[in-house]
């Protein structure tokens, strides 16, 4: 059963609607004790990474999340919260994955935010089982996770390569929105729900 971290910085409705379509049971996590009720945890997120981190800090959930050994998935800003630091608000984040979140460079002739469908190339990983390389996922973001071969499990390109998905131990992050990415996104959510602890 999936627990969704409810800290006031996520688009909960679209995520819960997707889980309902997939018949994946879920509930909301508001306290550290509630983390124990679920086998898998999702950290959603939209908006400003620094603001999201402040909201998460106020819940008292940061240390308990960092101590988890069950599968954890950060989505969009939820993925960025797993990193060390964001240029958005010059914010220190959870530092679970020791890489940084940076602002796209307009000088590369790209529009910011990066919004819409983009292809990803993924490595052989359980999260992407049954998803073909080159599949498109839906992105909405102005800040990106810097590419790092140690943690990168999927890459996209928008003026430059960036990490579309990362993994460290039991922690996963995806920059795109699987709940808005059609069949491929639903497959990824299903794959996550089936990951073993």
Secondary structure as GFF3:
##gff-version 3
##sequence-region A 1 197
A	DSSP	beta_strand	2	5	.	.	.	ID=ss1
A	DSSP	alpha_helix	12	21	.	.	.	ID=ss2
A	DSSP	beta_strand	26	29	.	.	.	ID=ss3
A	DSSP	three_ten_helix	32	37	.	.	.	ID=ss4
A	DSSP	beta_strand	40	43	.	.	.	ID=ss5
A	DSSP	alpha_helix	49	59	.	.	.	ID=ss6
A	DSSP	alpha_helix	62	66	.	.	.	ID=ss7
A	DSSP	beta_strand	71	75	.	.	.	ID=ss8
A	DSSP	alpha_helix	77	80	.	.	.	ID=ss9
A	DSSP	beta_strand	83	86	.	.	.	ID=ss10
A	DSSP	beta_strand	91	92	.	.	.	ID=ss11
A	DSSP	beta_strand	97	103	.	.	.	ID=ss12
A	DSSP	three_ten_helix	106	108	.	.	.	ID=ss13
A	DSSP	beta_strand	114	119	.	.	.	ID=ss14
A	DSSP	beta_strand	121	122	.	.	.	ID=ss15
A	DSSP	three_ten_helix	126	128	.	.	.	ID=ss16
A	DSSP	beta_strand	136	141	.	.	.	ID=ss17
A	DSSP	beta_strand	143	145	.	.	.	ID=ss18
A	DSSP	beta_strand	152	157	.	.	.	ID=ss19
A	DSSP	beta_strand	161	168	.	.	.	ID=ss20
A	DSSP	beta_strand	171	174	.	.	.	ID=ss21
A	DSSP	three_ten_helix	178	180	.	.	.	ID=ss22
A	DSSP	alpha_helix	182	194	.	.	.	ID=ss23
###
